[in-house]
Amino acid sequence: MIDKLKSITQADTRRWIAILSVVFVFSILSLLCFKDIPENNIQLVSNILSLVIGASIANVYGFYFGDSEGKKPDADDTEPA
């Protein structure tokens, strides 16, 4: 079992965090479909739900489409114009 834990890469960990965050958001959505919300708490639940879903989607998109290495200068950028 220790050998399996040592073989887990950083990419695997990031992938599992992204999957778990998506599953968490969908589980909250499915729970809210079957749970009655009191009238005076609808706005609060809507705001919290928007925050959680927006943050989760932003994190997943940032993970898959983000650039953590930054832009490297090209050979043409070093020459004066």
C-alpha positions in Angstrom: 0.0 0.0 0.0 2.9 2.4 0.7 4.2 1.8 -2.8 0.8 2.8 -4.3 0.9 6.0 -2.2 4.4 6.8 -3.4 3.3 6.4 -7.1 0.6 9.1 -6.8 1.7 12.2 -8.7 0.8 15.8 -8.2 -1.3 15.7 -11.3 -3.3 12.8 -9.9 -3.9 14.8 -6.7 -5.1 17.8 -8.7 -7.3 15.7 -10.8 -9.0 14.1 -7.8 -9.5 17.5 -6.1 -11.2 18.8 -9.3 -13.4 15.7 -9.5 -14.4 15.9 -5.8 -15.3 19.6 -6.1 -17.6 18.9 -9.0 -19.2 16.0 -7.2 -19.7 18.2 -4.1 -21.5 20.9 -6.1 -23.8 18.4 -7.8 -24.6 16.8 -4.5 -25.5 20.2 -3.1 -27.7 20.8 -6.1 -29.4 17.5 -5.8 -30.0 17.9 -2.1 -31.6 21.3 -2.7 -34.0 19.8 -5.2 -35.5 17.6 -2.5 -35.2 19.9 0.5 -37.8 22.6 1.3 -36.4 26.0 1.9 -38.2 28.4 4.1 -39.5 31.6 2.4 -37.3 34.0 4.5 -34.1 32.0 3.7 -34.4 31.7 -0.1 -32.2 34.8 -0.9 -29.5 33.6 1.6 -29.5 30.1 0.1 -29.4 31.5 -3.4 -26.4 33.7 -2.6 -24.5 30.9 -0.9 -25.3 28.5 -3.7 -24.1 31.0 -6.3 -20.9 31.5 -4.4 -20.1 27.8 -4.0 -21.0 26.9 -7.6 -19.1 29.9 -9.1 -16.0 29.2 -7.0 -16.0 25.5 -7.9 -16.4 26.1 -11.6 -13.7 28.8 -11.6 -11.3 26.5 -9.8 -12.0 23.6 -12.2 -11.6 25.8 -15.3 -8.5 27.4 -13.8 -7.0 24.0 -13.2 -7.6 22.6 -16.6 -7.1 25.7 -18.7 -4.8 27.8 -16.5 -1.1 28.4 -17.1 1.0 28.1 -14.0 4.4 28.3 -15.7 3.9 31.8 -17.1 5.0 33.3 -20.4 8.5 32.6 -21.3 10.3 35.2 -23.5 10.7 34.3 -27.1 13.9 34.8 -29.1 12.2 37.7 -31.0 11.3 39.5 -27.7 15.0 40.0 -26.7 15.9 42.0 -29.9 15.4 45.7 -29.9 12.6 47.0 -32.2 
